[in-house]
Amino acid sequence: MTQGVIPNPALAASQLSQLMKTEVSTQALNNAFIGFLIAIFVLTPVLLIGKKLAAKKAH
């Protein structure tokens, strides 16, 4: 795109389409990563408590 003038509308649409695909995939990966981090922080205490309970039952 050159200074607000679109030389070819099909080319501009193609560029916008590619940009949107990139943005959507980046956001999806970001959401997946945040979900992964939340799962780790939620499950860590559960695993630690389970480990302590298992150690108590063993003795």
C-alpha positions in Angstrom: 0.0 0.0 0.0 1.4 3.3 -1.0 0.4 6.4 1.0 -3.3 5.6 1.2 -3.8 4.7 -2.4 -4.6 1.1 -3.1 -3.1 0.2 -6.5 -5.0 -3.1 -6.9 -8.0 -4.0 -4.7 -7.4 -7.7 -5.1 -3.8 -7.3 -3.9 -5.0 -5.3 -1.0 -7.6 -7.9 -0.1 -5.0 -10.6 -0.3 -2.6 -8.7 1.9 -5.4 -8.1 4.5 -6.4 -11.7 4.4 -2.8 -12.8 5.1 -2.5 -10.3 7.9 -5.8 -11.5 9.5 -4.6 -15.1 9.3 -1.4 -14.2 11.0 -3.1 -12.2 13.7 -5.7 -15.0 14.4 -3.1 -17.7 14.6 -0.9 -15.5 16.9 -3.9 -14.8 19.2 -4.8 -18.5 19.2 -1.3 -19.6 20.2 -1.2 -16.9 22.9 -4.5 -18.1 24.3 -3.3 -21.7 24.3 -0.1 -20.7 26.1 -2.0 -18.7 28.7 -4.3 -21.7 29.3 -1.3 -24.0 29.7 0.2 -21.7 32.3 -3.1 -21.4 34.2 -3.4 -25.2 34.2 0.1 -25.6 35.6 -0.5 -23.1 38.4 -3.9 -24.7 39.2 -2.7 -28.3 39.2 0.6 -27.8 41.0 -1.0 -27.4 44.5 -3.2 -30.4 43.8 -0.2 -32.6 42.9 1.7 -31.4 45.9 -1.2 -32.1 48.3 -1.6 -35.5 46.7 2.1 -36.3 47.1 1.9 -35.4 50.8 -1.2 -37.5 51.3 0.5 -40.5 49.6 3.6 -40.1 51.7 1.4 -40.1 54.9 -0.4 -43.3 53.8 2.9 -45.0 53.0 4.2 -44.6 56.6 
